[in-house]
Amino acid sequence: MKRRSLIAAGAGAAAAAATFPTPAISQGRIQWRMVTSWPRGFPGLGVGAERIARRIGEMSGGRLTVQVFAAGQLVPALGVFDAVTQGGAEMMHSAAYYWQNRNRGLAFFTGVPMGMTSKELRAWVRFMGGQQLWDEIYAQFNLKGFLSGDTGVQAGGWFRRELNSLADVRGLKFRTPGIGGECWRRIGAAVVNLGAPEILPNLQSGALDAAEFVGPATDLALGLHQAARFYYWPSVIEPGLATELTVDKRKFDALPADLKRIIEVAAQADYDEVPADLDAQNIVALRRLTTEFGVQIRTFPDEIMIALGNAAGEVLRELRDGGDPLTRRVVDSFVAARTALMEQAKLTDDAFARARALPYTYL
């Protein structure tokens, strides 16, 4: 498969967006459209988008209803940004790091390599200045973003052959997005970005040697085990990835205060609900993958994880020292929050994880 076909998933969004009808408004009732980057019913992420839409309708008493369009129904998985900015839809459910080509700072509101865990990212965005910086970036595109879901620590990815050393990464055709993708590129991989529906066929055709998406529940649903046997852990490039519910800011600002608050609360509730849902499903899916399909679990060699960490440091320094002023502020804010929250984690989460693994007798 030629490279141009690999990146075609994001093409055609503007044309598709232009065909949308005007959203319905009658007797004080408003209907919005949400376009997503996920298949319908997709574990965690697609289900989360549908749940947010349902809750908005319920909490507003039907005054604001949201019609959900899964990836490919109206626009491609990576066409949702253009659909909202060009008026083809009022909302998108996606991941902000897909749009880092618009502003590099956007990657930080999904997650960056060796960055923050789910709870740390939540603290930064909600209470340590992250949301204000996100708002500044998205205001340039007439958008308003909200955290809307979280995957927890992701799987490292599916590989058609084993990785025994850093040398095995060189030339590897790997689907992985965001700053993490840039880190893999710097240590030798040939990186591409694709929407979820495009991953399996590209693995099966040999256009890809490896791909990562989220974790066992989502990856089983995508069927990635059909094309790759080795499942690597952990993802040091995606330690707690957030999805976004992003809205047309002009239309959001025109809403009454209570409807604005309903959208915000619905997104916030799902940020907390999606990881609980995935945590419950992932171990069940992982056991199926290993027992029914013969998937082999592997851990990345330390050499590869250290190389990815060094690459992440290089990228962040470049963004801080050579990026636009707003991106530099995002990097400084993110790193300061990460440092403080890691200090706390050493006394709490990290220490408890070590204690729980000690050899004592439980039930």
C-alpha positions in Angstrom: 0.0 0.0 0.0 1.4 3.4 -0.9 2.0 6.0 1.8 -0.6 8.3 0.5 -3.3 5.7 1.1 -2.1 5.3 4.6 -2.8 8.9 5.5 -6.0 9.2 3.5 -8.2 8.7 6.6 -8.1 12.4 7.4 -8.9 13.6 3.8 -12.2 14.8 2.5 -13.5 16.3 5.8 -14.2 19.7 4.4 -16.3 18.4 1.5 -18.2 16.1 3.8 -18.8 18.8 6.3 -20.3 21.1 3.7 -23.2 18.6 3.0 -24.6 18.7 6.6 -28.0 20.3 7.1 -28.5 23.1 9.6 -29.2 21.8 13.1 -32.8 21.7 14.2 -34.1 24.4 16.5 -37.8 24.4 17.3 -39.8 25.8 20.2 -36.7 26.4 22.3 -35.3 22.9 21.6 -31.9 22.5 19.9 -30.4 19.5 18.2 -26.7 19.3 17.8 -24.5 16.8 15.9 -21.5 15.1 17.4 -18.9 13.5 15.0 -16.5 11.0 16.6 -13.2 9.4 15.8 -14.5 6.0 17.0 -16.6 3.2 15.6 -20.2 3.0 17.0 -20.4 1.1 20.2 -16.6 1.0 20.5 -15.6 0.0 24.1 -14.9 2.9 26.4 -14.5 5.6 23.7 -17.4 5.2 21.4 -19.7 4.2 24.2 -18.5 7.2 26.1 -19.4 9.6 23.3 -22.9 8.1 23.1 -23.3 8.2 26.9 -22.4 11.9 26.9 -24.9 12.7 24.2 -27.6 10.7 26.1 -26.9 12.5 29.4 -27.0 15.9 27.8 -30.5 15.2 26.5 -31.6 13.8 29.8 -30.2 16.5 32.0 -31.5 19.2 29.7 -35.0 17.7 29.7 -34.7 17.4 25.9 -34.0 21.1 25.4 -30.6 20.2 23.9 -30.3 16.8 22.2 -27.2 15.4 20.4 -27.1 13.1 17.5 -24.0 11.0 17.4 -22.2 10.1 14.1 -19.5 7.4 14.4 -16.3 7.5 12.5 -17.0 7.3 8.7 -20.7 8.0 9.0 -20.4 11.7 8.0 -16.7 12.3 8.1 -13.6 10.1 8.4 -12.2 9.4 11.9 -9.6 12.1 11.6 -11.9 14.5 9.7 -13.9 15.6 12.8 -11.8 18.7 13.6 -12.5 20.2 10.2 -16.2 19.3 10.4 -16.6 21.3 13.6 -14.4 24.3 12.7 -16.2 24.6 9.3 -19.7 24.3 10.7 -20.5 20.8 9.6 -21.1 19.7 13.2 -21.4 21.3 16.6 -19.3 18.8 18.6 -16.6 16.3 18.2 -15.5 13.4 20.4 -11.8 12.7 19.7 -8.3 13.2 21.1 -6.6 16.6 21.0 -3.2 15.2 20.0 -4.6 14.3 16.6 -4.5 18.0 15.9 -0.9 18.8 16.9 -0.2 19.9 13.4 -2.5 22.9 14.1 -0.7 23.7 17.4 1.9 21.5 19.0 0.6 22.4 22.5 -2.6 20.4 21.9 -0.8 17.1 22.4 -0.5 17.9 26.1 -4.2 17.8 26.6 -4.3 14.1 25.5 -1.0 13.1 27.0 2.7 13.0 26.3 5.5 10.3 26.7 6.7 9.8 30.3 4.1 12.4 31.2 1.2 12.3 33.6 -1.1 9.5 34.8 -4.8 9.9 34.5 -5.3 11.5 37.9 -2.3 13.8 37.4 -3.6 15.1 34.1 -7.0 15.7 35.6 -5.4 17.7 38.4 -3.4 19.8 36.0 -6.3 20.6 33.6 -8.9 21.3 36.3 -6.9 23.0 39.0 -3.4 23.8 37.9 -3.9 26.1 34.9 -4.2 23.5 32.1 -7.8 24.3 31.0 -7.0 28.0 30.7 -4.1 27.3 28.3 -6.2 24.8 26.3 -8.9 27.4 26.0 -6.4 29.9 24.6 -5.2 27.5 21.9 -8.7 26.4 20.9 -10.0 29.9 20.8 -7.9 30.4 17.7 -10.1 27.8 16.0 -13.4 28.9 17.6 -13.4 25.8 19.7 -13.9 24.9 23.4 -12.5 21.6 24.7 -13.4 19.5 27.7 -11.8 16.3 29.1 -14.3 13.6 28.3 -12.7 10.2 29.0 -9.5 8.5 29.9 -7.9 5.2 29.1 -5.5 4.8 32.0 -2.0 3.4 31.2 -2.3 2.0 27.7 -0.8 -1.1 26.1 2.4 -0.5 24.2 1.2 -2.0 21.0 0.9 -5.0 18.6 4.0 -6.2 16.8 4.3 -8.8 14.1 7.8 -9.7 15.3 9.5 -9.5 18.7 11.5 -6.6 19.9 14.7 -7.7 21.6 16.8 -4.5 21.3 16.7 -1.0 20.0 18.1 -2.3 16.7 14.8 -4.0 16.1 12.9 -0.7 16.0 14.9 0.7 13.0 12.6 0.8 9.9 9.6 -0.5 11.8 6.4 0.7 10.1 4.4 1.7 13.2 1.0 3.4 13.7 1.2 5.7 16.7 0.1 9.4 16.9 1.0 12.5 18.8 4.4 13.3 20.5 4.7 9.6 21.2 4.8 9.0 17.5 7.5 11.5 17.1 9.5 9.8 19.9 9.2 6.4 18.1 10.3 8.1 14.9 13.4 9.5 16.6 14.5 6.1 17.8 14.2 4.6 14.3 10.6 3.7 13.5 8.7 4.8 10.4 5.6 6.4 12.0 2.1 7.0 10.5 -1.1 8.1 12.0 -4.4 6.4 11.2 -7.9 6.4 12.6 -9.1 3.3 14.4 -11.0 1.7 11.5 -7.9 1.8 9.3 -5.5 0.0 11.6 -6.3 -3.7 11.0 -6.4 -3.6 7.2 -3.0 -1.9 7.1 -1.6 -4.5 9.5 -3.0 -7.3 7.5 -1.7 -5.9 4.2 1.8 -5.4 5.5 1.6 -1.7 5.1 2.2 -1.6 8.9 4.6 -3.8 11.0 3.1 -2.7 14.3 0.3 -0.5 15.7 -0.9 0.7 19.1 -4.3 1.9 19.9 -5.5 1.8 23.6 -5.7 -1.5 25.4 -7.2 -5.0 25.5 -10.9 -4.2 25.3 -10.6 -1.7 22.5 -7.9 -3.7 20.7 -9.9 -6.9 20.8 -12.9 -5.1 19.3 -10.7 -3.8 16.5 -9.4 -7.3 15.9 -5.8 -6.4 16.0 -4.9 -9.8 17.3 -5.8 -11.2 13.8 -2.7 -9.5 12.3 -0.1 -9.4 15.1 0.8 -11.9 17.8 3.1 -10.0 20.2 1.4 -7.6 22.6 3.8 -5.2 24.3 3.5 -3.4 27.6 3.5 -0.8 29.1 3.0 2.3 27.0 5.5 4.8 28.3 4.3 7.2 25.6 0.6 7.1 26.7 0.5 6.8 30.4 -3.0 8.2 30.9 -4.6 9.4 27.6 -7.5 11.7 27.7 -10.2 12.1 25.1 -11.9 15.4 24.3 -15.4 16.6 23.9 -14.9 19.7 21.9 -17.6 22.1 20.8 -18.0 25.0 18.4 -17.3 27.9 20.7 -19.6 30.4 19.0 -22.5 28.1 19.4 -21.5 27.1 22.9 -21.3 30.7 24.0 -24.8 31.4 22.6 -26.3 28.7 24.8 -28.0 29.6 28.1 -25.8 29.2 31.2 -27.6 26.0 32.4 -27.0 24.2 29.0 -23.4 25.2 29.0 -23.0 23.7 32.5 -24.8 20.5 31.5 -22.3 20.0 28.6 -19.4 20.6 31.0 -20.7 18.3 33.7 -21.6 15.5 31.2 -18.0 15.6 29.8 -16.5 15.7 33.3 -18.6 12.7 34.5 -17.5 10.6 31.6 -13.8 11.4 32.1 -14.2 9.6 35.4 -16.5 6.8 34.0 -14.6 5.7 30.9 -11.5 4.5 32.9 -13.7 2.6 35.3 -15.5 0.9 32.3 -12.2 0.0 30.6 -10.6 -1.2 33.8 -13.5 -3.6 34.3 -13.3 -4.9 30.7 -9.6 -4.9 30.0 -8.6 -7.9 32.2 -11.4 -10.0 30.7 -10.4 -9.1 27.2 -6.7 -9.7 28.0 -7.5 -13.2 29.3 -9.4 -14.0 26.1 -6.6 -12.7 23.9 -4.1 -15.0 25.6 -6.2 -18.1 26.1 -8.4 -18.1 23.0 -6.2 -16.4 20.4 -2.7 -17.3 21.6 -1.5 -13.7 22.0 1.9 -13.5 23.6 2.4 -10.8 26.3 5.8 -9.0 26.2 7.5 -6.2 28.1 9.5 -3.6 26.2 13.2 -4.0 26.8 14.6 -1.3 29.2 16.8 -0.1 26.3 13.8 0.9 24.3 11.9 2.5 27.1 15.0 4.6 28.1 15.5 5.6 24.5 11.8 6.7 24.3 12.2 8.7 27.5 15.3 10.5 26.1 13.5 11.2 22.9 10.6 12.7 24.8 13.0 15.0 26.7 14.4 16.2 23.4 10.9 16.9 22.0 9.8 18.8 25.0 13.0 20.9 25.1 12.5 21.8 21.5 8.9 22.8 22.1 9.9 24.9 25.1 12.9 26.6 23.4 11.7 26.9 19.9 8.0 26.7 19.8 5.4 29.5 19.7 4.9 31.5 22.9 1.7 29.7 23.8 3.2 26.2 23.3 6.1 27.2 25.5 3.7 28.2 28.3 1.9 24.9 27.9 5.2 23.0 28.2 6.3 25.0 31.3 2.9 24.5 33.0 2.8 20.8 32.2 6.3 20.1 33.4 5.9 22.1 36.6 2.7 20.2 37.4 4.2 16.8 36.5 7.2 17.5 38.9 4.9 18.4 41.8 2.5 15.5 41.3 5.3 13.0 40.9 6.7 14.2 44.2 3.3 13.4 45.8 3.0 10.1 44.0 6.2 8.8 45.5 4.6 9.0 48.9 1.2 7.6 47.8 0.6 5.6 44.6 4.2 4.5 44.0 4.7 3.5 47.6 1.4 1.6 47.8 2.1 -0.3 44.6 5.4 -1.5 46.1 3.7 -2.4 49.4 0.9 -4.3 47.7 3.4 -6.4 45.8 5.2 -7.6 48.9 5.0 -11.3 49.8 2.2 -11.4 52.5 -0.8 -13.6 53.0 -4.1 -12.3 51.7 -7.5 -14.0 51.3 
